[in-house]
Amino acid sequence: MFDLINTVMGWLRKTTRSAQTRLGEAPDDHVHAFWDHLDELEWAEGRAEHLAEEAARAAREQAWAKLADEERDAIIVWCDDLNAQGRLVDHPFYDQWLALRMTGYVGD
């Protein structure tokens, strides 16, 4: 009886997966290379989004710099109206409006 139990337990020990196996195969360098590839893709996407945001911000700043003083004043009044409606964040010159409105506050 004990020989039967030892035999069955031996079979079970051989068929159990060790901590070194992943989905039935030993971990190789290709698994880690794939994970590194995914990390690089995620980093590249984040970097591309950041560069696109910087380019858009630079374009808005150039457009703001090209405006005449009267046009800037009209845009600030328009932004004040949008702020009263709660829709100001969608405006392309939000950063400029905020900088003008925050002048004189602590930390300026």
N, C-alpha and C positions, 0 to 999 in steps of 0.2 A: 504494500500500500504506500509506504513512504517512498519507494522508488518511483511509483507512478506520480506522486505529488512533486517530487524533485524533477522528474522529466517534464511535466507540464509547466512547472515554474521556470525551468530552464528555457523552454520554448517562448514563454511569455517575456522573459528578460531579453531574449534576442529580438523579438518583434517590437518591443517598445522603442519609441524614438528617444534619442538622447537630447540634451539641451543644445547640442551642436547642429542639429538638423532643423531645416526650415522647409515645411511643406514636402517632406520626404526626400529632400536633397541637401547635400552639404553646402553651407554657405561658401560661395566663391567670391572672387574679386568682382565678377560681373554684377553681383547684387549691389555691392557697395558703389560701384561705378554708376549704376543706374540711379541710386539714391543721390549721389553727387550731381548727376546730370539734372535731376529734378530740382535740386537746390539751386543750381546755376540758372535754370530756366525761371524759377520764381524770383531770384535776385534780378535777372535781366528784365523781367516784366516790371518789377518795382522801379528799377532804374529808368526804364523807358517812360513810365508814367511821371516820374519826378522831373525828367528832362522836358517832357511835354508841358507840364505845369509851369516850369521856369520859363520856357519859351513864350507861353501865353501871357504870363505876368510881364515879361519884358516887352511884348507887343502892346499890352495895355498901357504900360508906362510911356512908351514912345508915342502912342496915340494921345495920351494926356498931355505930354510935353508939347505936341504940335498944336493944341487947341489955343485959341485966343482967350484973353481974360474974360470976355463977355460970355463966351461959350462955356468956360469952366464954371462961371457963376450960375449960368442956367442949369448946368448939369447938377451942381450942388443943390439948387432949389428942387430940382426934379428928384434927386436922391432923398431930400428931406421929406418930400411927399410920399415916396415909396416906403421910407422908414415908418411913416405914420400908418401906412397900410400893412406893414409887416412883410413887405416883398423886396426889401433892399438887398438882401444877400445875392439875389440873382443878377444884380446890375454889374456890368463889366468894370465900372469905376468905383466899386465898393471900397477897395483898399485906399484910394485917394480920398474918398469922402470920410472914411474912418480916421485917417491921419489928420485931416483938417478939423474934424469934430473933437478929436482927443488932444488937440493942442492946449497946453496949460494944465493938464491933469497931472497928478503925481506920477512920477516915473517917466515923464516926457523928456 
